[in-house]
Amino acid sequence: MISTELLWIGVFNVFVLAMLALDLLVFNRKSHEVSIKESLLWSAVWISMAMLFNAGIFIFWHQFFPESSYSNKEAALAFFAGYLIEKSLSVDNLFVFLLIFSYFKVNAIYQHKVLFWGIIGALVMRAILIFFGVVLITTFHWVIYVFGAFLIYTGIKMSIHKEDAEIHPDKNIVVKFFKSFIKISPQYYDDKFFVKIDGKRYGTILFVVLIVVETTDLVFAVDSIPAILAITTDPFLVYTSNVFAILGLRALYFALAGIMNLFHYLRLGLALVLIFVGAKMVFADIYKIPIGIALGVVAAILIISIVASVLRPQSKKE
């Protein structure tokens, strides 16, 4: 089963790399400011591809994974639940990305490139985290309680602390690490991450922005991946649902950057989602919540938080 999983994950990665190459080399060869129309179009493309992939799982799952304990329907529901959780948690991440770009005064023309390479790094890091997460849970069953408790703690903390995130690049360990052997020029050079000045190679401020985005996403991944593992520990389903959600993250950023503050109850909704999936893990041995019910609960929480935000707009004092 593991060899089959790895084989199809490899095939899936080839598809992902082909799509990213098409994105970078054909549609976005030149840095430009992404319009809301373009952003919505690409968001629709990535979401449609994810849903087509989900339909493929529903139809062909047992043909490709005959040894799986999941039925076609269960596998499709697990993928969709994982995708929905990762996608919804990503919305909170987008607000922090907006703060990072504002803090560093990154020109809108160059934000696409930063997010593109940031996503490449995110895919690699998440693949590693998913692998170790699945291995830990399948090898040491008690780890599921640790993950569950961590998610509950994170959800409670998210619901209580409502202050805006602060950006402190000077305290970023990874930034300090790179600065120890790469000189950083205190300015931008178009969309370049590295430049040569007087024969010496320097990192640009845009490179520092990329590092901050990468490390910030790693912190987010520590929350989101255990949340998906609460739904399923199947490596293929966890990985593909996570990747599809991340691939659409860049387009979603440009579509939602200006209106994220309108959904002020969404953060509370995300906190409740984390608490719910954490509880699902903690009580898994007492009662295993069916994937369909778990998906319904997550979807209901998100819908209610969005509708509540629309019906009760945030006042200026809030």
Sequence and secondary structure as in RCSB ss.txt:
>XXXX:A:sequence
MISTELLWIGVFNVFVLAMLALDLLVFNRKSHEVSIKESLLWSAVWISMAMLFNAGIFIFWHQFFPESSYSNKEA
ALAFFAGYLIEKSLSVDNLFVFLLIFSYFKVNAIYQHKVLFWGIIGALVMRAILIFFGVVLITTFHWVIYVFGAF
LIYTGIKMSIHKEDAEIHPDKNIVVKFFKSFIKISPQYYDDKFFVKIDGKRYGTILFVVLIVVETTDLVFAVDSI
PAILAITTDPFLVYTSNVFAILGLRALYFALAGIMNLFHYLRLGLALVLIFVGAKMVFADIYKIPIGIALGVVAA
ILIISIVASVLRPQSKKE
>XXXX:A:secstr
 HHHHHHHHHHHHHHHHHHHHHIIIIITSS     HHHHHHHHHHHHHHHHHHHHHHHHHHHHH TT SS HHHH
HHHHHHHHHHHHHHHHHHHHHHHHHHHHTT  HHHHHHHHHHHHHHHHHHHHHHHHHHHHHHHH TTHHHHHHHH
HHHHHHHHHH  S     GGG HHHHHHHTTSEE SS  TT SEEEETTEEEE HHHHHHHHHHHHHHHHHHHHH
HHHHTT   HHHHHHHHHHHHHTHHHHHHHHTTTGGG TTHHHHHHHHHHHHHHHHHTTTT    HHHHHHHHHH
HHHHHHHHHHHS   TT 
